[in-house]
């Protein structure tokens, strides 16, 4: 595997709570891979976290080389700060637990990544792409959400 992997993540929620979506763009070996999904009733923060969780799962499944240079970008400064500074976690503890497990698995394989904040809705074309995909995934969930109210 190419030793450089760049990942962009984003989450979206049409109302908070409400129908939500998430997206991940993985750039490696000169190609792009997109992961995406959604939930009919969720929050924006859960979708941001779910995107990162799915990126971590992909890394654990696909990266074997400890020399890999991995940079993960999110427009959620709160999540990046929580991940890098050990801020207290007050909500979504189920997802935090899964994320912690994936991170430990990577570290046990001596695979490390850098956590990076990117300005949301700015000029970064990759962040704009995952935002667009996450919003589309939210829209797919909209019909299911409002049918259950």
C-alpha positions in Angstrom: 0.0 0.0 0.0 1.1 3.5 -0.7 2.5 5.0 2.5 0.4 8.2 2.3 -3.3 8.2 3.1 -5.4 11.3 3.4 -8.9 11.1 4.9 -11.7 13.7 5.0 -14.8 13.1 7.2 -18.1 14.9 7.7 -21.5 14.5 9.2 -24.8 16.2 8.5 -28.2 16.4 10.2 -31.2 18.1 8.6 -32.6 19.0 12.0 -30.9 18.3 15.3 -32.1 15.7 16.1 -33.4 14.5 12.8 -32.3 12.6 9.7 -28.6 12.4 9.4 -25.8 11.3 7.1 -22.1 10.9 7.1 -19.3 10.6 4.5 -15.6 9.7 4.4 -13.2 10.3 1.5 -10.1 8.2 1.6 -7.3 9.3 -0.8 -4.6 6.7 -1.4 -2.7 5.0 -4.2 -3.8 7.8 -6.6 -7.4 7.0 -6.2 -10.4 8.0 -4.0 -12.6 5.7 -2.0 -15.9 7.0 -0.5 -17.7 5.5 2.5 -21.2 6.9 3.4 -24.3 6.2 5.3 -27.0 7.6 7.5 -29.6 7.2 10.2 -33.2 8.3 10.2 -33.1 9.8 13.8 -29.8 11.1 15.0 -27.7 14.3 15.8 -25.1 16.2 13.8 -22.4 15.3 16.4 -23.2 11.5 16.2 -22.9 11.7 12.4 -19.5 13.5 12.6 -18.4 10.8 15.0 -19.8 8.0 12.9 -17.8 9.3 9.9 -14.6 9.2 11.9 -15.4 5.8 13.3 -15.9 4.4 9.8 -12.6 5.9 8.7 -10.9 4.2 11.6 -12.5 0.9 10.8 -11.3 1.2 7.2 -7.8 1.9 8.4 -7.7 -1.1 10.7 -8.9 -3.3 7.9 -6.7 -2.0 5.1 -3.5 -0.6 6.5 -0.7 -3.0 7.5 2.4 -0.9 7.1 3.5 1.0 10.3 5.3 3.4 8.0 2.1 4.7 6.5 1.6 8.4 6.8 -2.0 9.0 7.7 -3.7 12.4 8.0 -7.4 12.6 9.0 -9.2 15.9 8.5 -12.6 16.8 10.1 -14.4 20.1 10.2 -15.5 19.3 13.8 -13.1 21.2 15.9 -14.8 19.8 19.0 -14.0 16.2 18.0 -10.5 17.0 17.0 -9.9 18.7 20.3 -11.5 15.8 22.2 -9.3 13.3 20.4 -6.0 15.1 20.7 -6.4 16.8 24.1 -8.4 14.2 26.1 -11.4 16.5 26.7 -14.1 15.0 28.9 -16.7 13.1 27.0 -20.3 13.8 28.1 -22.4 12.3 25.3 -22.4 9.6 22.6 -20.3 7.4 24.9 -21.2 4.3 22.8 -19.5 5.8 19.7 -16.6 7.0 21.8 -16.0 3.5 23.1 -16.0 2.1 19.5 -13.6 4.9 18.4 -11.3 4.2 21.3 -11.2 0.5 20.4 -10.3 1.2 16.8 -7.6 3.7 17.8 -6.0 1.3 20.2 -6.1 -1.4 17.5 -4.2 0.9 15.2 -1.7 1.9 17.9 -1.1 -1.8 18.8 -0.1 -2.3 15.1 2.2 0.7 15.4 0.1 2.7 13.0 -0.4 6.3 13.9 -2.3 9.1 12.3 -2.5 12.9 12.6 -5.7 14.5 13.6 -6.4 17.8 11.7 -9.1 20.4 11.7 -10.2 21.9 8.4 -12.6 24.8 8.1 -16.0 23.6 7.3 -17.9 25.1 4.3 -14.7 26.7 3.2 -12.5 26.5 0.2 -11.2 22.9 0.7 -12.6 20.9 -2.2 -12.4 17.6 -0.3 -14.2 18.9 2.8 -16.8 20.4 0.4 -17.2 17.0 -1.3 -17.8 15.0 2.0 -20.2 17.7 3.2 -22.2 17.3 -0.1 -22.3 13.5 0.2 -23.2 13.7 3.9 -26.1 16.1 3.2 -27.3 13.7 0.4 -27.2 10.8 2.8 -29.3 12.9 5.3 -31.8 13.6 2.6 -32.2 9.9 1.9 -33.1 9.4 5.6 -35.6 12.3 5.7 -38.6 10.3 4.4 -38.0 7.5 7.0 -37.6 10.0 9.8 -40.8 12.0 9.1 -42.8 8.8 8.5 -42.1 7.7 12.1 -43.3 11.0 13.8 
